[in-house]
Amino acid sequence: MPVKNMVVLFDESGTPAISNDQRTDWFIGVGVAYQQSNEKSIFAKCEADFGLSNSKPLKNDRIGTSRVIRMANLLAGLPLSVYVSAVNTANPTLRNIIGKYESFGAKARQNFRQIRKRPIPQIIHSHVVDHCLFNLITGYFEEYGSNAAFAIFIDDWSIPENDIDISLEHRAKSLYEKISPLCSKCKKGRLVTIVPLELLNKDSDRKRFVDGVASTFNRAYLNPNNKKYSIEAVEALKQCKRAQFGDATQHSIDIMQRVMNKAPDRG
């Protein structure tokens, strides 16, 4: 069976912080996957509405609702798939456990790696990235069932220098080890490889495109009293089944609880 070379782009929206002064209680991660051979045609069709040819990137807060709806309708007709992972930062259980987890992690990082603690926003961001990428890639095999190799590019989101290797190389290895056995068990194609992740740290068509995709979904997760709140674009993509959605809040809670429970000495 031939191998399809797939590209995955990831971006986030919202503020992954525990605060009472936010435009939204939700932090979302948005992943989009497509065949590399389709990239040129996808970008050509998105050039105008996604601002790929503009002198400067589009700013999310300057994208109007009508444009977002046009972007959603455009995505609905393209050969790609989208997965949105969302964490509700107002969830009381999450808020209770993540403070404990931050302190727990700080001790481990100091004792074993002699580095500073990882703050709460980076913890939430990491969980959302993992949840989104796992579900996007497994969703590909469930839908298409063909052999595939994945190259993943994620937004350069203030990853500490000491965590770059973990965030890029180890994450690719971890995803492969989790997903490959599932493919073998279900006999829905083979995961050939996931190369080490790369950062979208320079302006490019890929970065602008995934920024636009994230902006398309952002509106539905704002507080309803926000003037930019709108679910129309998301509903359009739900109806055509181009996008899938997952609440990663419990996923994040479970990970933190499991890690702390496994520790031999929590003192």
C-alpha positions as CSV (number, residue, x, y, z in Angstrom):
1,M,0.0,0.0,0.0
2,P,1.5,3.4,-0.9
3,V,2.4,5.8,1.8
4,K,0.7,9.2,2.0
5,N,2.9,12.1,3.3
6,M,0.7,14.1,5.6
7,V,1.3,17.6,7.0
8,V,-0.2,18.7,10.4
9,L,-0.3,22.3,11.5
10,F,-1.2,23.3,15.1
11,D,-2.2,26.6,16.6
12,E,-3.9,27.7,19.8
13,S,-6.3,30.4,20.8
14,G,-7.2,31.9,24.2
15,T,-5.3,32.2,27.4
16,P,-4.4,29.0,29.2
17,A,-4.4,30.7,32.6
18,I,-6.4,30.3,35.8
19,S,-7.9,33.8,36.1
20,N,-11.3,35.6,36.5
21,D,-10.5,38.3,34.0
22,Q,-10.6,36.7,30.6
23,R,-12.6,37.1,27.4
24,T,-13.2,33.4,27.5
25,D,-13.0,30.5,29.9
26,W,-11.8,28.2,27.1
27,F,-8.3,27.6,25.8
28,I,-8.4,25.8,22.4
29,G,-5.9,23.9,20.3
30,V,-6.6,23.6,16.6
31,G,-4.9,21.0,14.4
32,V,-5.4,20.7,10.6
33,A,-4.1,17.8,8.5
34,Y,-3.8,17.4,4.8
35,Q,-1.7,15.6,2.2
36,Q,1.5,17.4,1.4
37,S,0.7,17.0,-2.3
38,N,-2.4,19.1,-1.8
39,E,-0.8,21.9,0.0
40,K,-0.1,24.2,-3.0
41,S,-3.7,24.0,-4.2
42,I,-5.1,24.5,-0.7
43,F,-3.1,27.6,-0.2
44,A,-4.0,29.0,-3.6
45,K,-7.7,28.7,-2.8
46,C,-7.1,30.3,0.6
47,E,-4.8,33.1,-0.5
48,A,-7.3,35.9,-0.4
49,D,-9.5,35.2,2.6
50,F,-6.6,33.9,4.8
51,G,-4.3,36.8,3.8
52,L,-1.6,34.5,2.6
53,S,-0.4,37.1,0.1
54,N,-0.8,40.2,2.3
55,S,2.2,42.2,3.3
56,K,1.4,41.5,6.9
57,P,-0.4,38.6,8.6
58,L,-4.1,38.9,9.5
59,K,-4.7,39.8,13.1
60,N,-7.4,37.8,14.8
61,D,-9.0,40.7,16.5
62,R,-9.4,42.5,13.1
63,I,-11.1,39.6,11.3
64,G,-14.8,40.3,11.1
65,T,-17.6,37.7,11.5
66,S,-18.5,37.7,7.8
67,R,-15.0,37.0,6.9
68,V,-14.8,34.1,9.4
69,I,-17.9,32.6,7.9
70,R,-16.3,32.8,4.4
71,M,-13.2,31.1,5.7
72,A,-15.3,28.3,7.3
73,N,-17.2,27.8,4.0
74,L,-13.9,27.6,2.2
75,L,-12.5,25.1,4.6
76,A,-15.6,23.0,4.2
77,G,-14.7,22.3,0.6
78,L,-11.0,21.6,1.0
79,P,-9.3,18.1,1.2
80,L,-8.3,18.4,4.9
81,S,-9.5,17.6,8.4
82,V,-9.6,19.6,11.5
83,Y,-9.6,18.7,15.2
84,V,-10.3,21.2,18.0
85,S,-9.3,20.4,21.6
86,A,-10.7,22.7,24.3
87,V,-10.0,23.0,28.0
88,N,-12.4,24.8,30.3
89,T,-10.1,26.8,32.6
90,A,-13.1,27.7,34.8
91,N,-13.6,24.1,35.7
92,P,-13.3,23.9,39.6
93,T,-11.7,20.5,39.6
94,L,-9.1,21.6,37.1
95,R,-8.4,24.7,39.1
96,N,-8.0,22.8,42.3
97,I,-5.6,20.1,40.9
98,I,-3.5,22.2,38.6
99,G,-2.1,24.4,41.4
100,K,-1.0,21.2,43.2
101,Y,0.4,19.8,40.0
102,E,2.4,23.0,39.4
103,S,4.0,22.7,42.8
104,F,4.6,18.9,42.4
105,G,6.2,19.5,39.0
106,A,8.4,22.3,40.3
107,K,10.0,20.0,42.8
108,A,10.6,17.2,40.3
109,R,12.1,19.6,37.8
110,Q,14.4,21.1,40.4
111,N,15.4,17.7,41.9
112,F,16.0,15.8,38.6
113,R,16.8,18.5,36.0
114,Q,17.8,21.5,38.1
115,I,15.6,23.8,36.1
116,R,12.8,26.2,36.9
117,K,9.2,25.2,37.3
118,R,6.8,25.0,34.4
119,P,4.0,27.6,34.9
120,I,0.3,26.7,34.6
121,P,-0.1,28.2,31.1
122,Q,2.6,25.9,29.7
123,I,1.1,22.9,31.5
124,I,-2.3,23.4,30.0
125,H,-0.8,24.2,26.6
126,S,1.1,20.9,26.6
127,H,-2.0,18.9,27.5
128,V,-4.0,20.5,24.7
129,V,-1.3,19.9,22.1
130,D,-1.1,16.2,23.0
131,H,-4.9,15.7,23.0
132,C,-5.3,17.5,19.7
133,L,-2.5,15.8,17.8
134,F,-3.5,12.3,19.1
135,N,-7.1,12.7,18.0
136,L,-6.3,14.3,14.7
137,I,-4.0,11.6,13.6
138,T,-6.1,8.7,14.9
139,G,-9.1,10.3,13.2
140,Y,-7.2,10.2,9.9
141,F,-6.7,6.5,10.2
142,E,-10.3,5.9,11.2
143,E,-11.5,7.8,8.2
144,Y,-9.1,6.9,5.5
145,G,-7.3,3.7,6.6
146,S,-4.2,4.2,4.5
147,N,-0.5,4.1,5.3
148,A,0.8,7.5,6.3
149,A,3.8,9.4,7.5
150,F,3.3,12.7,9.4
151,A,5.3,15.9,9.6
152,I,3.9,18.2,12.4
153,F,4.4,21.9,12.7
154,I,3.3,23.7,15.9
155,D,3.0,27.4,16.8
156,D,6.1,28.7,18.5
157,W,4.3,29.3,21.8
158,S,7.0,30.4,24.3
159,I,8.4,26.9,24.9
160,P,11.2,27.1,27.5
161,E,14.6,26.3,26.0
162,N,15.1,23.5,28.5
163,D,11.9,21.8,27.2
164,I,12.5,22.1,23.4
165,D,13.7,18.5,23.0
166,I,10.8,17.2,25.1
167,S,8.2,19.3,23.2
168,L,9.5,18.4,19.7
169,E,11.5,15.1,19.6
170,H,10.0,13.3,22.5
171,R,6.4,14.3,21.6
172,A,6.8,12.8,18.2
173,K,8.2,9.6,19.6
174,S,5.4,9.4,22.3
175,L,2.7,9.9,19.7
176,Y,4.1,7.2,17.5
177,E,4.3,4.7,20.4
178,K,0.7,5.4,21.3
179,I,-0.8,5.4,17.9
180,S,1.1,2.8,16.0
181,P,-0.2,-0.2,18.1
182,L,-3.8,1.1,17.6
183,C,-3.4,1.1,13.8
184,S,-2.0,-2.5,14.0
185,K,-4.8,-3.6,16.2
186,C,-7.6,-2.1,14.1
187,K,-5.9,-2.9,10.7
188,K,-6.7,0.6,9.4
189,G,-3.5,1.5,7.7
190,R,0.0,1.8,9.1
191,L,1.6,4.7,10.8
192,V,4.9,4.8,9.1
193,T,6.6,7.6,11.0
194,I,6.1,10.8,12.8
195,V,9.2,13.0,12.4
196,P,10.3,15.3,15.2
197,L,8.0,18.3,15.4
198,E,9.0,21.7,14.1
199,L,8.2,25.2,15.3
200,L,6.3,27.7,13.1
201,N,8.6,30.5,14.4
202,K,8.8,32.5,11.1
203,D,6.1,34.1,9.0
204,S,5.1,31.6,6.3
205,D,2.0,30.4,4.4
206,R,1.7,27.5,6.8
207,K,1.8,29.8,9.8
208,R,-0.7,32.2,8.3
209,F,-3.0,29.4,7.2
210,V,-3.2,27.7,10.6
211,D,-3.6,31.1,12.3
212,G,-6.7,31.6,10.1
213,V,-8.1,28.2,10.8
214,A,-7.7,28.8,14.6
215,S,-9.5,32.2,14.2
216,T,-12.4,30.5,12.5
217,F,-13.1,28.4,15.6
218,N,-12.1,31.0,18.2
219,R,-15.4,32.9,18.0
220,A,-17.5,30.0,19.3
221,Y,-15.4,29.8,22.5
222,L,-15.6,33.4,23.5
223,N,-18.0,34.5,26.2
224,P,-21.5,34.9,24.7
225,N,-21.5,38.6,25.8
226,N,-18.5,39.3,23.6
227,K,-19.4,41.2,20.4
228,K,-17.2,38.8,18.4
229,Y,-19.0,35.7,19.7
230,S,-20.5,33.6,16.9
231,I,-21.1,29.9,16.3
232,E,-22.1,30.2,12.7
233,A,-18.7,29.2,11.3
234,V,-18.3,26.3,13.6
235,E,-21.8,25.0,12.8
236,A,-21.0,25.1,9.1
237,L,-17.9,22.9,9.6
238,K,-19.8,20.6,11.9
239,Q,-22.5,20.0,9.4
240,C,-20.1,19.0,6.6
241,K,-18.1,16.8,9.1
242,R,-14.9,18.6,8.2
243,A,-14.1,19.3,11.8
244,Q,-14.2,17.2,15.0
245,F,-14.3,18.6,18.5
246,G,-13.2,17.3,21.9
247,D,-13.3,18.6,25.5
248,A,-9.8,18.0,26.9
249,T,-10.6,19.2,30.4
250,Q,-11.0,15.8,31.9
251,H,-8.1,14.5,29.9
252,S,-5.9,17.2,31.5
253,I,-7.2,16.4,35.0
254,D,-6.6,12.7,34.6
255,I,-3.1,13.2,33.4
256,M,-2.1,15.4,36.4
257,Q,-3.8,13.1,38.9
258,R,-2.2,10.0,37.4
259,V,1.3,11.5,37.4
260,M,1.0,12.6,41.0
261,N,-0.4,9.3,42.1
262,K,2.5,7.4,40.5
263,A,5.1,9.4,42.3
264,P,6.9,7.2,45.0
265,D,7.3,10.2,47.3
266,R,4.9,13.1,47.0
267,G,6.6,15.0,49.8
